[in-house]
Amino acid sequence: MTPGNGVWPELPYEKLRPTLETLHLWTQVAGKVRLACTPWLNHSWHATLYVSARGLTTGLIPHGALAFELEFDLISSVLVVRASDGGEGRIALAPRSVADFYAEVSATLARLGVPVAIDVHPNELPDPTPFPADTAAREYDGDCAHRYWRALVQCDRVLRKFRTRFLGKCSPVHLFWGSFDLAVTRFSGRPAPLHPGGIPHLPDAVTREAYSHEVSSAGFWPGGGSIEHAAFYSYSYPTPAGFADAAVAPAQARFDPQLGEFLLPYDAVRTAADPDATLLGFLQTTYEAAATAANWDRAALECDEGRVGRPRAVG
């Protein structure tokens, strides 16, 4: 049965924005911990977070003979740090400064025997303040964070279903803490032109490695800047001729020339009679627009949607 509208929570942007801005910075702290300890994996996949049964997690992070994990438990409003030797630390998610949060995370890791030094400068944000110097009081509402996570659970589920339709190289469904979006990315298999870089407070070398090959990428973003609402997005790199003018579904989807991507308001999915089908329609038609315009080998790259317990038919 397709989950109905009640499963997709309302995301009032102005109400959620202060909490999500705080959570964005806190996830950067956790993400940078993973980044500092994990060997580089193509397209920065080694640094991302994942939706979990209680919030967002780094997954297992290696640290010498030990390993550890950081999980934002957005049900109980706590960051849980677990080490593989049984050690555990719990850090309250509550109104507090980024500096205070960063200091407690660092102290907890050291106490558990997994000390980590990170780059303390936030990425992909205008005029970022280093974590230790960000002493301003920050808002945090546990109900708002929980509502956001409930939306992520639904987005993650549908993005995972969409991912099963592709045979070629494809990313996991994961959250990039720099841009704070949940994404899944498909690859044509062909190299892409060198990316020009220029993303604020992100080294060009990272951007160029991320976009070393042609992609069609889609995901969910809670909004920010000129986009004052949560939205689904889809873009292609490089952007093929005709992509911006393609006919995509549903009717509420629009190409944003400033961002260079298609956007679909979250509310258009949440209020649809069949939210899953509406979102899958957006993901599929925007991918098809990109792949067709760029002459991807679609016959070799695509397959039927995955079914539970049923291997894909071959031969």
Secondary structure, 3 states (H helix, E strand, C coil): CCCCHHHCCCCCHHHHHHHHHHHHHHHHHHHHHHHHHCCCCHHHHHHCEEECCCEEECCCEEECCEEEEEEEECCCCEEEEEECCCCEEEEECCCCCHHHHHHHHHHHHHHCCCCCCCCCCCCCCCCCCCHHHCCCCCCCCHHHHHHHHHHHHHHHHHHHHHHCCECCCECCCEEECCCCEEEEEEEEEEECCCCCCCCCCCCHHHHHHHCCEEEEEEEEECCECCECCCEEEEEEECCCCCHHHCCCCCCCCEEECCCCEEEEEHHHHHCCCCHHHHHHHHHHHHHHHHHHHCCCCHHHHECCCCECCECCCCC
